[in-house]
Amino acid sequence: MFATDRTMAPHELAREAEERGFTSFYIPEHTHIPVSRATPPPTGVDTLPDEYARTLDPFVALSAAAAVTSRITLGTGVCLPAQREPIVTAKAAATLDHVSGGRFVLGIGYGWNREEAADHGVEWSRRRALVRENMLAMRELWGQEEAEFKGEYVVFARSWSWPKPATGRVPVLIGGAPGPLLFEHIAEYGDGWMPIGGAGIRDALPALRAACEARGRDMVRVIPFGTLPSHDKLGYYGSLGVEEVVLRVPAAGRDEVLPVLDAYAADYAGHLEG
């Protein structure tokens, strides 16, 4: 759900989703939306939907969700690391994973809004390189007792940083359209691919598998994101080896969201149980 200050509270939705048998819950991030923009909306409409400017901080919102749930995975869909300081973000992610008992998944993306990124000092053509370096630095902070990093964008001397993730590693899912650079990044520092909507997955799988093999890794997870489901669509994903699909619910209040959630639970009970 595109969680905002006007929608159903995300911790309430996470609790309701867990009670109905869903396995994961994701919310997005935008720090702000500049009023004067040249970047067209990614949705293809003339005017950017209101919820983009009203998103909640995902780490704070998911912490509230962690406090009222016990099983469901909690994730960002997606966080924007290019617009975040990596040491602070590594601490926030590890803390959320720690307090949730290892239930946090960090879904990330490169971003689409040039003006938003510019206000964070991000040079647009370098944002993918910045995301990569921020994530590699965060991996060091999560995994090493005494972490250090020296890169083009991130530099810190040997440092202590706790807590560590509950299971030693926060899973990182990378969203974006298929392509050589995306798949190279997934194979290097990611744990899965989050294709938005899921179009073109079958044709892209060989390239993703090859990128993983080049790094000496097993194939990573593929999790279609923001899907409007049907039995045929979920069956198709299952035939490709997909084990998790993130379904879309409206950015709205309880009276509108819960009937959609109930319909999904009733219509796709077999997939939930599987």
C-alpha positions in Angstrom: 0.0 0.0 0.0 1.1 3.5 -0.8 0.9 4.4 2.9 0.2 8.1 3.7 -1.2 10.3 6.5 -4.6 9.8 4.9 -4.7 6.1 4.4 -5.4 3.2 6.6 -2.5 3.1 9.2 0.2 0.8 8.0 0.5 -1.0 11.3 -3.2 -1.8 11.2 -3.0 -3.1 7.7 0.0 -5.2 8.5 -1.9 -6.8 11.4 -5.0 -7.4 9.2 -2.8 -8.9 6.5 -1.1 -11.2 8.9 -4.4 -12.4 10.3 -5.6 -13.3 6.8 -2.5 -15.4 6.0 -0.5 -13.0 3.9 3.3 -13.4 4.2 4.7 -10.0 3.6 3.8 -6.3 3.7 5.6 -3.5 1.8 5.3 0.3 1.8 7.2 2.9 -0.3 9.3 6.0 0.3 9.5 9.5 -1.0 11.2 12.1 1.2 9.3 15.0 -0.5 8.0 16.0 -3.9 9.1 19.3 -5.3 6.1 21.4 -6.5 7.9 22.6 -9.6 8.8 19.4 -11.6 10.1 18.6 -15.0 10.0 14.8 -14.5 6.8 13.2 -15.8 4.9 11.0 -13.4 5.9 7.3 -13.7 2.3 6.3 -13.8 1.8 7.8 -17.2 -0.9 10.2 -16.0 -0.7 14.0 -16.5 -0.8 14.8 -12.7 1.2 13.0 -10.1 -1.2 11.3 -7.6 -1.5 13.0 -4.3 -0.1 10.1 -2.3 3.4 10.6 -3.7 3.8 13.8 -1.6 2.2 12.3 1.5 4.2 9.1 2.1 5.2 8.1 5.6 8.7 7.4 6.6 8.9 3.7 6.0 11.3 2.8 8.8 9.1 4.5 11.4 5.9 3.0 10.0 7.3 -0.5 9.7 8.6 -0.3 13.3 5.0 0.3 14.4 3.9 -2.7 12.3 6.6 -4.8 13.8 5.2 -4.1 17.3 1.7 -5.5 16.5 2.7 -8.5 14.3 4.8 -11.6 14.9 5.1 -13.5 11.6 4.7 -11.3 8.5 7.7 -10.0 6.6 8.0 -6.2 6.6 9.6 -4.5 3.7 10.3 -1.2 1.9 8.9 -1.1 -1.6 11.0 0.8 -2.4 13.5 2.7 -0.3 15.7 5.2 -2.2 19.3 4.8 -1.0 20.7 7.5 -3.3 18.8 10.0 -1.2 19.9 8.6 2.2 23.1 8.8 4.3 24.3 5.2 4.4 25.6 5.0 8.0 22.4 6.2 9.4 20.3 4.1 7.1 22.3 1.0 7.9 21.6 1.6 11.6 17.9 2.1 10.9 17.6 -1.0 8.9 19.5 -3.2 11.3 17.5 -1.8 14.2 14.2 -2.6 12.5 15.4 -6.1 11.7 16.6 -6.5 15.3 13.3 -5.4 16.9 11.2 -7.4 14.4 13.1 -10.6 15.0 14.7 -10.8 11.6 11.5 -9.9 9.6 12.7 -6.9 7.7 13.5 -6.8 3.9 15.1 -3.8 2.3 13.6 -3.3 -1.1 15.5 -0.5 -2.9 15.3 1.4 -6.2 17.3 4.0 -8.1 14.5 6.6 -8.1 12.6 8.3 -11.0 12.2 11.9 -9.8 15.1 14.1 -10.9 14.0 17.1 -8.8 13.6 15.1 -5.6 17.0 13.5 -6.1 18.6 16.9 -6.9 17.4 18.3 -3.6 19.5 15.6 -1.9 22.5 16.6 -3.9 22.3 13.6 -6.2 23.8 13.9 -9.7 21.2 12.1 -11.8 23.6 10.3 -14.1 25.5 8.9 -11.1 22.6 7.7 -9.0 23.1 4.0 -9.8 26.7 4.2 -8.8 25.8 6.0 -5.6 23.2 3.4 -4.7 25.7 0.6 -5.3 28.3 2.2 -3.1 25.9 3.1 -0.3 24.7 -0.5 -0.3 28.2 -1.9 -0.2 29.0 0.3 2.7 25.9 -0.7 4.5 26.8 -4.4 4.0 30.1 -3.7 5.7 28.4 -2.1 8.7 26.0 -5.0 9.0 28.5 -7.8 8.6 31.8 -6.6 10.2 32.6 -6.2 13.9 34.9 -3.3 12.9 33.7 -2.0 9.5 35.6 0.4 7.2 34.9 1.6 3.7 36.7 3.8 1.2 34.9 4.6 -2.0 34.2 7.5 -4.3 31.1 8.6 -2.4 31.3 6.9 1.0 34.4 6.9 3.3 34.6 5.9 6.9 37.4 4.6 9.1 37.3 1.4 11.2 34.1 1.8 13.2 31.7 -0.1 15.5 28.0 -0.1 14.6 25.4 -2.1 16.4 22.9 -3.7 16.4 23.7 -6.2 13.7 20.8 -7.7 11.7 19.1 -10.5 13.6 20.2 -13.1 11.1 23.5 -11.4 10.1 22.2 -10.0 6.9 19.3 -7.8 5.9 17.9 -9.2 2.6 18.1 -6.6 -0.2 15.7 -6.7 -3.1 16.4 -4.3 -6.0 13.5 -3.0 -8.1 13.7 -1.8 -11.7 13.3 -2.7 -15.3 15.5 -5.6 -16.6 18.9 -4.7 -18.0 22.6 -5.6 -17.7 23.5 -3.0 -15.1 20.5 -3.8 -12.8 21.3 -7.6 -13.0 25.0 -6.9 -12.3 24.0 -5.0 -9.2 21.6 -7.7 -8.0 24.3 -10.3 -8.5 26.9 -8.2 -6.6 25.0 -7.1 -3.6 21.3 -8.0 -3.8 19.2 -11.0 -2.8 16.4 -10.6 -5.3 14.8 -8.7 -8.1 11.5 -6.8 -7.7 10.1 -6.2 -11.2 7.3 -3.6 -11.0 4.2 -5.2 -12.3 6.1 -8.3 -13.5 6.0 -7.8 -17.3 8.8 -9.4 -19.2 10.0 -11.7 -16.4 10.2 -14.9 -18.5 12.5 -13.3 -21.2 14.7 -11.6 -18.5 15.3 -14.7 -16.3 18.2 -16.1 -18.4 20.2 -12.8 -18.2 19.6 -12.6 -14.5 20.7 -16.2 -14.0 23.8 -15.6 -16.1 24.7 -12.6 -14.0 24.4 -14.6 -10.8 26.5 -17.4 -12.2 29.2 -15.0 -13.2 29.4 -14.0 -9.6 29.4 -17.7 -8.5 26.0 -17.4 -6.9 22.8 -19.3 -7.1 19.8 -17.7 -8.8 18.2 -15.0 -6.6 14.5 -14.6 -5.8 12.2 -12.8 -8.2 9.3 -11.1 -6.5 6.8 -9.3 -8.9 5.7 -6.1 -7.2 2.5 -4.0 -7.2 0.5 -6.8 -9.0 -3.2 -6.7 -9.6 -3.8 -10.5 -9.3 -5.7 -13.1 -11.2 -5.5 -16.9 -10.9 -3.9 -17.1 -14.4 -1.3 -14.5 -13.5 -0.4 -16.1 -10.2 -0.2 -19.5 -11.9 2.0 -18.1 -14.6 4.4 -16.7 -12.0 4.4 -20.0 -10.2 5.4 -21.8 -13.4 8.5 -19.5 -13.6 9.5 -20.5 -10.0 8.2 -17.3 -8.4 7.3 -18.0 -4.8 6.2 -14.5 -3.7 4.1 -11.9 -5.4 3.3 -8.5 -3.8 -0.3 -7.5 -4.5 -1.5 -4.0 -4.7 -4.2 -2.5 -2.4 -5.5 1.1 -2.8 -4.0 4.1 -1.0 -7.2 4.6 1.0 -8.9 4.2 4.4 -10.0 1.0 6.1 -13.5 0.9 4.5 -11.9 0.7 1.0 -8.8 -1.3 1.8 -10.1 -4.1 3.9 -12.7 -5.3 1.3 -9.9 -5.6 -1.2 -7.8 -7.5 1.2 -10.7 -9.8 2.1 -11.4 -10.4 -1.6 -7.7 -11.3 -2.2 -7.7 -13.7 0.8 -10.9 -15.4 -0.4 -10.0 -15.6 -4.1 -6.4 -16.7 -3.7 -6.6 -18.8 -0.6 -4.8 -21.7 -2.4 -1.9 -19.5 -3.3 -1.7 -18.1 0.2 -1.6 -21.6 1.6 1.0 -22.7 -0.9 
